[in-house]
């Protein structure tokens, strides 16, 4: 166990190093120079450009820039080119805003996908299975931004409540209960919207995996022994159908940092996905590189967690 953890950590550190190098080179291969922050601004004189380049080490060779950037990042000294704020501070602030969306959306996705997919597999070809299949493909086919606008129009016209932002603008109530309910209401709609696509896709995976396992010999043997249907489906079939979803569960960790750019933009939610999009438009390279680095760390951490969870789901697997 310890040898596996040691080898895995070394491999992921090496992978992370190559990811950081490649992403750093890709950023510097983009058209234009980082110092061209606002070439149309008459106040941005050549002297200011030169001072900007020296301040952020843009006049140094690439390998020196790489070393200085990540040394400043690990010591918390990296600042945004846009507003000169600490990059880690900005990301942490937006991360706390995106975290509720991620938690609620993930809980809805994984809580509802399995019952829908399992029931569709058990009653294959029935009315429930056909209805679930129809709505799943419908939700997969509808673009997210289009469905978001339909949902906003329905909620606003039907319930006459605001849904934009994290809280109602100008809300002046003394009761913390009203403030909490206002926050929950603003959180509910984008979370449900973000979970619909995940439920549609994941429920299809659950259904197909359950159908594959239900056709195995040991499932037919369990039925022949006279075991109750619930025990056959949920104890024998479901547990053996979980292996692919262990991998998927480990890969949801990058959603902590990625968020949803479309949802956060439509609902004016100040999350980290929207900040990454704004950083790309503003050529704020320190923010882009830091978000990319943290995303790579979460991906590698997710794969490591998946490897460990394999042992719990399938004891036949040995490290």
Secondary structure by P-SEA (a helix, b strand, c coil): caaaaaaaaaaaaaaaaaaaaaaaaaaaaccccccccccccccccaaaaaaaaaaacccccaaaaaaaaaaaaaaccbbbccccccaaaaaaaaaaaaaaaaaaaaaaaaacaaaaaaaaaaacccaaaaaaaaaaaaaaaccaaaaaaaaaaaaaaacccccccccccccccccaaaaaaaaaaaaaaaaaaaaaaaaaaaaaaaaaaaaaaaacaaaaaaaaaccccccccccccccccaaaaaaaaaacccccccccaaaaaaaccccaaaaaaaaaaacaaaaaaaaaaaaaaaaaaaaaaaaaacccccccccc
